[in-house]
Amino acid sequence: MKSSEVPIQPTERFLHVGDTALNVVEWPGDGPPLVMIHGWGVAWQVWLSTAPRLARDFRVIACDLRGHGRSGRIAPDHERLTWVRDTAKLIETVAPSGAYVVGHSHGGWISLMLPSIAPGLAKKIVAEDPFTGPNSLVGERTKGDPNRTPRPDADFLESVTSIDPIIEHIRQNYSDYGDEVLERLATMQFRMDPDVIRGRGTRNERDRSWDDEFSKINCPVLLMHGNPEKGAIMDADEAARVAALIPDARISAWPRIGHNIHIARNFDFVKAVKRFLLED
């Protein structure tokens, strides 16, 4: 392996954002800051196949969202905007002049909501198969996506004392996952706060329209969507509808991929992100 190909190693630290601490991970680099926001129920490790490559051109920052990974816990009656406010405070601290933002799924929704909470913090946004409100296909995701992350049950999570039962739980439904992927997913789920799943507030907000907030986006946006038949939660019609709300938006369709584009096609995902963020 050439020295230029040696993976850049991240550093990990806690950062206080008001009433909680977020576990923040950074791949040092000389390029502009890039904040990556993971989806619901996982943690920063979902970016392990993409962040090191992006770190060759950016200073990459990721975190565990509140209630996920090693970050602080969350109230059982939390609202979705809690995560947006946390992310805004994170960016204000690590990149006060603003940053590029990449978000997946629930993290894609967070990235699209940032301009309405903190205008100017997001310089460009890549929203990968994002949740967008009542037209999202969250409840209709099929089992056809081999990269789909199984959702754990809150009571089950509270009952386990190690990752072993979680590994077996995932394996029963996803026998094609390798041991490394199983262990990584199980670890992320083991560290998840069960109140994220119970989330009375977030369940009540699932059918809320966020169109007014999307129309306030004041930076270029790339909407990536996969194939709903393979597990994507944004179809072509919803991508077109949301793009029409945003003054400067474009669409990237991935018809052979389901929900997790950054996992299934990590090399192509990195190329697409770099091309969009670094163009004049």
C-alpha positions in Angstrom: 0.0 0.0 0.0 1.4 3.4 -0.9 1.8 6.0 1.8 -0.8 8.2 0.1 -3.3 5.3 0.4 -2.9 4.7 4.1 -6.3 5.4 5.7 -6.5 8.6 7.7 -7.2 7.8 11.3 -10.0 9.7 13.1 -9.9 11.2 16.6 -12.8 11.0 19.0 -14.0 13.4 21.7 -17.1 14.6 23.5 -18.5 18.0 22.7 -21.2 19.7 24.8 -24.1 21.2 22.9 -26.2 22.7 25.6 -27.9 20.0 27.8 -26.0 17.0 26.5 -22.7 15.8 25.1 -22.2 14.5 21.6 -19.5 12.0 20.6 -17.7 13.7 17.8 -15.3 12.0 15.4 -13.0 13.9 13.1 -10.7 12.8 10.2 -8.1 15.6 10.0 -7.6 17.2 6.7 -6.6 20.5 5.1 -9.7 20.8 3.0 -13.0 22.6 3.9 -15.1 21.1 6.7 -17.6 18.4 5.9 -20.1 17.3 8.5 -21.7 13.8 8.0 -25.0 13.0 9.7 -26.0 9.3 10.1 -29.5 7.9 10.0 -32.0 6.8 12.7 -30.9 3.9 14.9 -27.2 3.7 13.9 -24.1 5.7 14.7 -21.0 7.4 13.1 -19.5 4.0 12.1 -21.9 3.8 9.1 -19.5 6.3 7.4 -16.4 4.0 7.8 -16.4 3.1 4.1 -16.7 6.7 2.9 -15.3 9.2 5.4 -11.7 8.2 5.1 -11.8 8.6 1.3 -13.6 12.0 1.7 -10.9 13.0 4.2 -8.4 13.2 1.4 -10.2 16.4 0.2 -12.1 17.6 3.3 -11.8 17.9 7.0 -14.5 15.3 7.8 -16.5 15.5 11.0 -19.2 13.0 12.1 -20.9 12.4 15.4 -23.3 10.1 17.2 -26.7 11.9 17.3 -28.3 12.4 20.7 -29.6 9.0 21.9 -27.3 7.1 19.6 -23.9 5.6 20.0 -21.8 7.1 22.8 -23.7 10.5 22.8 -26.0 11.6 25.6 -29.4 10.1 26.1 -32.7 11.5 24.9 -36.1 12.3 26.6 -38.9 9.9 25.8 -41.1 12.8 24.6 -38.4 14.3 22.3 -39.2 16.1 19.1 -37.4 15.7 15.8 -36.0 19.3 15.9 -33.9 18.3 18.9 -31.5 16.6 16.5 -31.4 19.7 14.2 -30.6 22.0 17.0 -27.8 19.7 18.3 -26.3 19.6 14.8 -26.5 23.3 14.4 -24.6 23.8 17.7 -22.1 21.2 16.6 -21.3 23.0 13.3 -21.2 26.4 15.1 -18.5 24.9 17.3 -16.4 22.9 14.9 -16.9 25.1 11.8 -18.2 28.5 12.8 -17.9 29.8 9.2 -20.1 27.0 7.9 -19.6 23.5 6.4 -20.6 21.2 3.7 -23.2 18.8 5.0 -24.0 15.2 4.0 -26.9 13.4 5.7 -28.4 10.0 5.2 -32.1 9.0 5.8 -33.1 10.7 9.1 -29.7 12.5 8.8 -30.8 13.7 5.3 -33.9 15.3 6.9 -31.7 16.9 9.5 -29.4 18.4 6.8 -32.4 19.8 4.9 -33.8 21.4 8.1 -30.6 23.1 9.1 -31.1 26.3 7.0 -34.4 27.0 8.6 -32.8 26.7 12.1 -29.4 28.3 11.4 -29.2 30.1 8.0 -25.7 30.1 6.6 -24.2 27.2 8.4 -24.7 24.7 5.5 -22.7 25.8 2.4 -23.9 22.8 0.3 -26.1 19.8 1.3 -26.1 16.3 0.1 -29.3 14.5 1.3 -29.0 10.8 0.7 -32.5 9.1 0.4 -33.8 11.5 3.1 -37.0 11.3 5.2 -39.2 14.2 4.0 -42.5 13.9 5.8 -45.9 12.3 4.9 -44.8 11.4 1.4 -41.8 9.4 2.7 -41.9 5.7 2.2 -40.5 4.9 5.7 -43.3 2.6 6.5 -43.2 0.8 3.2 -39.5 -0.2 3.0 -39.2 -3.6 1.6 -36.9 -6.4 2.7 -35.4 -6.4 -0.8 -32.5 -4.2 0.2 -29.6 -6.3 1.5 -28.0 -3.2 3.1 -31.1 -2.3 5.1 -30.5 -1.8 8.8 -32.9 -3.9 10.9 -34.9 -1.8 13.4 -34.5 -3.1 17.0 -37.3 -3.3 19.5 -37.1 -1.0 22.6 -38.0 -3.7 25.2 -35.6 -6.2 23.5 -32.7 -3.6 23.7 -33.4 -3.0 27.4 -33.3 -6.8 28.1 -29.9 -7.6 26.6 -26.6 -7.4 28.4 -24.3 -8.0 25.5 -24.3 -7.7 21.7 -24.6 -11.5 21.2 -28.4 -11.7 21.3 -28.6 -8.7 19.0 -26.3 -10.4 16.5 -28.5 -13.5 16.5 -31.6 -11.3 16.2 -30.2 -9.6 13.1 -28.8 -12.9 11.6 -32.3 -14.5 11.7 -33.7 -11.9 9.3 -30.5 -11.1 7.4 -28.5 -14.3 7.0 -26.5 -12.8 4.1 -24.7 -10.3 6.5 -21.1 -11.1 7.2 -19.7 -11.4 10.8 -18.0 -8.0 10.6 -21.2 -6.2 9.5 -23.3 -8.1 12.0 -21.0 -7.1 14.9 -20.9 -3.5 13.8 -24.7 -3.2 13.5 -25.2 -5.0 16.8 -22.8 -2.7 18.6 -24.5 0.4 17.2 -27.9 -1.0 18.3 -26.7 -2.0 21.7 -25.6 1.5 22.4 -28.9 3.0 21.2 -31.2 4.7 23.7 -34.5 2.7 23.7 -36.3 6.0 24.1 -35.3 6.9 20.6 -37.5 4.1 19.4 -40.4 4.9 21.8 -40.2 8.6 20.8 -43.8 9.7 21.2 -43.0 13.1 19.8 -41.3 11.9 16.7 -44.0 9.4 16.0 -46.6 12.1 16.1 -44.5 14.2 13.7 -44.2 11.5 11.1 -47.1 13.0 9.1 -46.1 16.6 9.5 -45.2 18.6 6.4 -41.8 20.2 6.4 -42.3 22.0 3.1 -42.1 25.5 4.6 -38.7 24.6 6.1 -37.5 23.1 2.8 -38.4 26.3 0.9 -36.1 28.2 3.2 -33.0 26.3 2.1 -30.6 28.9 0.8 -27.7 26.8 -0.5 -27.2 24.2 -3.3 -28.7 20.8 -2.6 -28.1 17.4 -4.1 -31.0 15.0 -3.5 -30.0 11.3 -3.9 -32.7 8.7 -4.1 -32.6 5.0 -4.6 -35.2 2.4 -5.8 -38.2 2.0 -3.5 -38.6 -1.6 -4.7 -35.1 -2.2 -3.1 -35.8 -0.4 0.1 -35.4 3.4 -0.7 -37.7 5.8 1.2 -37.7 8.5 -1.5 -39.1 7.8 -4.9 -38.6 9.9 -8.1 -41.9 11.8 -7.6 -41.0 12.9 -4.1 -37.5 13.8 -5.1 -39.0 16.1 -7.9 -41.5 17.6 -5.5 -39.0 18.4 -2.8 -36.5 19.7 -5.4 -39.1 22.1 -6.7 -39.4 23.7 -3.3 -35.6 24.4 -3.1 -34.3 27.3 -5.2 -31.0 25.5 -6.2 -31.5 21.7 -6.2 -30.6 18.8 -8.4 -31.5 15.1 -8.3 -29.3 12.1 -8.5 -31.1 8.8 -9.1 -29.7 5.4 -8.2 -32.2 2.9 -9.6 -30.2 -0.2 -8.7 -29.7 0.7 -5.1 -32.1 0.7 -2.1 -31.8 3.0 1.0 -28.0 2.8 1.8 -26.3 4.2 -1.3 -23.2 5.0 0.7 -22.7 1.4 1.6 -23.8 -0.4 -1.5 -21.9 1.9 -3.9 -19.4 3.6 -1.6 -16.8 4.4 -4.3 -19.4 5.9 -6.6 -21.0 7.7 -3.7 -17.7 9.4 -2.8 -17.2 10.5 -6.4 -20.7 11.9 -6.6 -20.3 13.8 -3.3 -16.9 15.2 -4.2 -18.1 16.3 -7.7 -21.0 18.2 -6.3 -19.3 19.8 -3.4 -16.1 20.8 -5.1 -17.6 22.2 -8.3 -17.6 26.0 -8.8 
